[in-house]
Amino acid sequence: MTRAPGPMFILMVCLAAGGCAASPRPADPARDAGTPTFEQIAGGTYSGIAGEAVRLIDGTYEGPPFTAGAASRLVVTLLREPLARGDLDGDGRDEAVVLLVRNDGGSGLFLHLAVVAARGDTVVNLDTILIGDRVRPESLAVEGGVIRLRALEHAGGDPQCCPTRETIREWTLGGGRLIAGAIRDAE
């Protein structure tokens, strides 16, 4: 019967070979390019959603109850998809554009769009805006410095559950603020 090498044998082989180097971390194109990683985004602090800034933990913020002992509280959730990246401020580094959903404890689900930039190992929320209640995002892109959101929104007569109007909204970033552009029906 052959025995497997013990830990002391493995240590001696490593030392004889010049040391045991840890495996390098896998390349992360976002981090290497100065673009916020999803992990940074999911742990970021965002303003413009509630009265004060909210800090996400693993993509979620859950505030204290609105009233002592009550169940209703502010909950903010980062959507994993869609997520877009592109240079919005002309500095040669891509920013990330993300969507967050705010629920105040009622039936409303308020969609927000946020732009974040990497600054070293932290992520900075440049701006956040409200899109609307129960808007269903379909796609998000950054093209030529313009953010484009394709979504389903409510048309006149639509029940709250079921928006049917397909729209495209656009924004640019100027002076660190989102500037609303065109809103049109999708073709």
N, C-alpha and C positions, 0 to 999 in steps of 0.2 A: 504494500500500500504506500503510495507516494503522498507526502504531506505538502500542503501549500506553503509557500514561503511566509514566515512570520513578519510582524511589523519591524522588528530589529533588522532583519535581512534587507527589507525594502529600504529602510533608512540608510543602511550602509551602502547600498547600491547607488542611491541618490547622491550621497556625499562623495562617493568615489567618482561619479560622473560629473561633478562640478556643481551639485545642488539640484534641487527639484523646483523648477519654476512653475508657478501656477499657470494654468491655461489662460491665455489672453482673453479678455471679454470679447464676445462677438462684436463685429463692427456694427454700429448703429448709424446709418447714413444721416438720420435727422440730427443726432448729437454731434457727429463729426462736421456737419455743415453749419452748425450754430442755429439749427431749427429746433423748436421745442419738441421733446419726445412726448409720446402719449402719457408716460408715467409722470412727467413734469406737469403736463396739462391737467391730469387727474388729481394732482395734489396742489393745484394753484389756488390763488385767492382772486375772487371776481367781485367787481363793484358794478353798480347799475342794475342789479337784480332785485335787491331788497333795500331797506333803509340804510343798512351798513354792509360792508364787504363780507362775503362769505368765503370760508376756506374749505375746499373739498378735501375729503379723505377717501382715497380710492374712487374718485369720481362722484362722490355724494356729500352733500351737506344736510344735516338734520338739526334744525334749531330746537330751542326749548319750547314747551307747550305755550300757546298764546295766553292761556289762562291756567293758573295752577291746577293740576289734577286733570286737565282736559287732554284729549288725544290730538286735537288739531295743532299742527306746527308747520313751520316753513320747511319744505324739502326741495332741494335743488339737485338735479341729476344731470351729469354730463352724458350726452349721447356719444357712443363709440363711433357711429357712422350716421350721417356722412361727416367727414372731416376733410378740410382742404388746406393746402400749403402753397405759398407763393410770396414773392417779394412785393409787399404793399407799400413800403415807405421808401423804396429806392436805395436802400443801403447795401444791396447785394446779398442779403441773407433773407431766407424765407421766414415769414410769420405763419402761424397756424390760425385757421378760422374754425371755430367749433360751435356747436349748438348745445344749449343747456335748457332744461325744462324746469320751471318753477311751479310748485303746487302749494297753495296756501291752506290746504286742508279741506277745500271744497271740491267741486267738480271741474274747475278750470285747470287747464294745463297750459301754462304760458311759455311759449318758445322765445328764447333769447339767442342772439348771435353775438359771439365774442371773438376778438382778435387778441392773440397772445404772441409774445416774442421771447426768445431765450436771451437771458443776460447772465452769462456764466452758467452756473448750475441751477439757477432759478428761472422761473417763468414770470413774465410781467404781463398783466392784463392791460392792454392799451386802451380798449374801449369795449363796451357791451351795450346792446340795444334790444328793446322789446320788439319782437316780430308780431305776436298776437296770440290769442287764446285758441287752442286746439288746432293749430296750423300743423299740417303733416309734411315734414320735409321729405323730398324725393332725391335731390342731389344738391351738391354744394361744390363749387369750383372757384379757383382763382385763375384768371386769364388776363394777361396784360395789365396787371395791377387792379383789376376789377373783380369784386366778389359777386358771384351769381348763385342765387338760391332758387331752385325749382321746388315748388311746394303746392300742396292742395290747401285751399283756403275756402271759407264759406262764401257761397253765392247767395243772393237773396232767396229766401225760402228754404235754404238747407237746414235740416235739423242739426243741433249742436254736435251730435255724434259723427256726422257724416259730411264733411266738406267735399264739394265737387268741382270748384273752380280751380283750374291748374294755372298757376302764375309763375312768373320769373321776376325776381327782385334783384336789384343791383346796388352796390355800395363801393365807394373808394375810401381810402384812408388819407386824411389830410391834417397835418398838425397833430397827429396822434388821436384824431377823432374820426369816427365813421360818418361819412357823408352819403345820405340817401340819394340814389339815382332813380332810374326808371323802375316802374312797376307795370308789368304788362301781362296780358293773358298769354299763356304758352301756346305755341302752334302745334 
